[in-house]
Amino acid sequence: MIRVCALAVGLFFAAAPAYAQDAAKAQSIVTQVCAACHAADGNSIGPANPKIAGQHPEYLHKQLADFKGQGSKKPARENAVMTSMVANLSEADLKNLAAYFAGQKFKPAAAADKDLATAGQRLWRGGNAQTGVPACAGCHGPTGAGIPAQYPRIAGQYSEYLAAQLRAFKDGGRANDPNGMMRGVAGRMSEREIKAVAEYAAGLR
């Protein structure tokens, strides 16, 4: 794994030059802090932890900063594990990590339930006019690629992780979405819709 990281170091800066600062430091942090949960290349092997390889560096940096918080302020994104992981990292470290993982090759998950994914496709493309749920494609794009610096790529993400995040937005457990956008959307979604959209997104490419 460490050799794989070393080979990738020379490549990840090209993916996000604005975030490139210290390749050796990034590799060291990934090996010591990140790899246990997200794997050395950002393609976690368990759905409890998101796949972060190939994600937009701006989004990765924001999430890391939100987990860390500033000074005595409460972290914008609450997660005891992640907050402890980033507690001793500097701003430069966060940018190095964002660049590193953004430059890794993404290995997508897959949809497993065809009927659920079909239901999710309808919501993804057209939303639910009756309950005011907008089409997911409006922000995350028709293929789930997202928009750098604005919306994350969620195509190929674990359906379990996506569903968990939608539930967190719905119940207020996650509140670091700009202007409460995702809280507003998820708050109008049923459990069936959450599972369906998550399943569909997992199969997008």
C-alpha positions as CSV (number, residue, x, y, z in Angstrom):
1,M,0.0,0.0,0.0
2,I,2.8,2.4,0.9
3,R,4.5,1.8,-2.5
4,V,1.2,2.6,-4.2
5,C,1.0,5.9,-2.3
6,A,4.5,6.8,-3.2
7,L,3.8,6.2,-6.9
8,A,0.7,8.3,-6.7
9,V,2.3,11.3,-5.0
10,G,3.8,12.5,-8.3
11,L,0.4,12.5,-9.9
12,F,-2.0,13.9,-7.4
13,F,-0.7,17.4,-7.5
14,A,-1.7,17.7,-11.2
15,A,-5.3,17.0,-10.2
16,A,-5.6,19.9,-7.8
17,P,-2.5,22.2,-8.1
18,A,-4.1,24.9,-5.8
19,Y,-4.0,22.4,-3.0
20,A,-0.5,21.0,-3.6
21,Q,2.0,21.8,-0.8
22,D,3.9,18.9,0.7
23,A,3.7,15.5,-1.0
24,A,5.8,13.7,1.6
25,K,3.7,15.1,4.5
26,A,0.5,14.1,2.7
27,Q,1.7,10.5,2.2
28,S,2.7,10.2,5.8
29,I,-0.7,11.4,7.1
30,V,-2.6,9.1,4.8
31,T,-0.5,6.1,6.0
32,Q,-0.8,6.9,9.7
33,V,-4.2,8.5,10.0
34,C,-6.5,7.9,7.0
35,A,-5.7,4.5,5.5
36,A,-7.3,2.4,8.3
37,C,-10.8,3.6,7.4
38,H,-10.6,5.0,3.8
39,A,-7.8,2.8,2.5
40,A,-4.5,4.2,1.2
41,D,-6.1,5.1,-2.1
42,G,-9.3,6.5,-0.7
43,N,-11.5,3.6,-1.9
44,S,-12.8,2.3,1.5
45,I,-13.7,-1.3,1.6
46,G,-16.7,-0.9,3.9
47,P,-19.9,1.2,3.4
48,A,-19.7,2.8,6.8
49,N,-16.8,4.9,5.4
50,P,-17.2,6.9,2.1
51,K,-15.1,6.4,-0.9
52,I,-13.2,9.7,-1.2
53,A,-10.9,8.9,-4.1
54,G,-11.3,11.2,-7.0
55,Q,-13.6,13.5,-5.1
56,H,-13.5,17.3,-5.8
57,P,-10.6,18.7,-3.7
58,E,-12.6,21.7,-2.7
59,Y,-15.3,19.5,-1.3
60,L,-12.8,17.3,0.5
61,H,-11.1,20.3,2.0
62,K,-14.4,21.8,3.2
63,Q,-15.5,18.6,4.9
64,L,-12.1,18.2,6.7
65,A,-12.3,21.8,7.8
66,D,-15.8,21.3,9.0
67,F,-14.9,18.2,11.0
68,K,-12.0,20.2,12.6
69,G,-13.8,23.3,13.5
70,Q,-12.1,26.6,14.3
71,G,-10.7,27.5,17.7
72,S,-13.3,26.9,20.4
73,K,-16.1,26.8,17.9
74,K,-18.2,23.6,17.6
75,P,-17.3,21.7,14.4
76,A,-19.7,22.4,11.6
77,R,-19.9,18.7,10.9
78,E,-20.1,16.6,14.0
79,N,-18.4,13.2,14.0
80,A,-16.4,12.1,17.0
81,V,-14.0,9.9,15.0
82,M,-13.3,12.3,12.3
83,T,-12.9,15.3,14.6
84,S,-10.3,13.4,16.6
85,M,-8.5,12.4,13.4
86,V,-8.1,15.9,12.2
87,A,-7.6,17.6,15.5
88,N,-3.9,17.9,15.2
89,L,-3.7,18.6,11.5
90,S,-2.9,22.1,10.2
91,E,-4.7,23.9,7.4
92,A,-1.8,22.9,5.1
93,D,-2.3,19.3,6.1
94,L,-6.0,19.5,5.2
95,K,-5.2,20.9,1.8
96,N,-2.5,18.3,1.2
97,L,-5.0,15.5,2.0
98,A,-7.7,17.0,-0.2
99,A,-5.2,17.1,-3.1
100,Y,-4.0,13.6,-2.4
101,F,-7.4,11.9,-2.4
102,A,-8.7,14.0,-5.3
103,G,-5.9,12.6,-7.4
104,Q,-6.6,8.9,-6.6
105,K,-8.4,6.7,-9.1
106,F,-12.0,6.1,-8.0
107,K,-13.3,2.5,-7.8
108,P,-17.1,2.8,-7.8
109,A,-19.6,0.8,-5.8
110,A,-22.6,-0.7,-7.5
111,A,-26.4,-0.8,-7.2
112,A,-27.7,-4.1,-5.9
113,D,-31.5,-3.7,-6.0
114,K,-32.8,-3.1,-9.6
115,D,-36.4,-2.2,-8.5
116,L,-35.2,0.2,-5.9
117,A,-32.7,1.8,-8.3
118,T,-35.5,2.3,-10.9
119,A,-37.6,4.1,-8.3
120,G,-34.5,6.2,-7.5
121,Q,-34.0,7.1,-11.1
122,R,-37.4,8.7,-11.3
123,L,-36.7,10.9,-8.3
124,W,-33.1,11.7,-9.4
125,R,-34.3,12.9,-12.8
126,G,-37.7,14.5,-11.9
127,G,-38.0,14.9,-8.2
128,N,-41.3,14.7,-6.5
129,A,-43.6,17.6,-7.3
130,Q,-46.2,16.6,-4.7
131,T,-43.8,16.9,-1.8
132,G,-41.5,19.5,-3.2
133,V,-38.4,17.3,-3.5
134,P,-36.3,18.6,-6.4
135,A,-34.5,16.5,-8.9
136,C,-31.1,15.4,-7.6
137,A,-29.7,15.9,-11.1
138,G,-30.3,19.6,-10.8
139,C,-27.3,19.9,-8.5
140,H,-25.3,16.7,-8.7
141,G,-25.7,16.4,-12.5
142,P,-27.3,13.6,-14.6
143,T,-24.4,11.3,-14.0
144,G,-23.8,12.2,-10.4
145,A,-20.5,13.9,-11.1
146,G,-21.4,17.0,-9.1
147,I,-19.9,20.4,-9.7
148,P,-16.4,21.2,-8.3
149,A,-16.4,23.7,-5.4
150,Q,-20.2,23.4,-5.2
151,Y,-21.6,19.9,-5.2
152,P,-19.8,16.6,-4.5
153,R,-19.6,13.7,-6.8
154,I,-21.9,11.0,-5.4
155,A,-22.0,8.6,-8.4
156,G,-20.6,5.2,-7.4
157,Q,-20.7,6.0,-3.7
158,Y,-21.9,3.3,-1.3
159,S,-25.7,3.3,-1.1
160,E,-25.6,2.7,2.6
161,Y,-23.4,5.7,3.2
162,L,-25.5,8.0,1.0
163,A,-28.7,6.9,2.7
164,A,-27.1,7.5,6.1
165,Q,-26.1,11.0,5.1
166,L,-29.6,11.8,3.8
167,R,-31.1,10.6,7.1
168,A,-28.6,12.7,9.0
169,F,-29.6,15.8,6.9
170,K,-33.2,15.0,7.5
171,D,-33.0,14.7,11.3
172,G,-30.5,17.5,11.6
173,G,-27.6,15.3,12.7
174,R,-25.6,16.8,9.8
175,A,-25.9,20.5,9.4
176,N,-22.9,21.7,7.3
177,D,-24.8,22.1,4.1
178,P,-24.7,25.7,2.8
179,N,-28.0,27.5,3.4
180,G,-29.5,24.3,4.7
181,M,-30.1,23.1,1.2
182,M,-29.7,19.4,1.8
183,R,-31.6,19.6,5.1
184,G,-34.5,21.1,3.2
185,V,-34.4,18.4,0.5
186,A,-34.0,15.4,2.8
187,G,-36.6,16.7,5.2
188,R,-39.2,16.2,2.5
189,M,-38.0,12.7,1.5
190,S,-39.6,9.4,2.7
191,E,-37.4,6.5,3.9
192,R,-38.3,4.7,0.7
193,E,-37.2,7.7,-1.4
194,I,-33.9,8.0,0.6
195,K,-33.1,4.3,0.0
196,A,-34.1,4.5,-3.7
197,V,-32.0,7.6,-4.5
198,A,-29.0,6.2,-2.7
199,E,-29.3,2.9,-4.6
200,Y,-29.6,4.6,-7.9
201,A,-26.6,6.9,-7.2
202,A,-24.5,3.9,-6.3
203,G,-24.9,2.6,-9.8
204,L,-24.3,5.8,-11.7
205,R,-21.1,6.2,-13.7
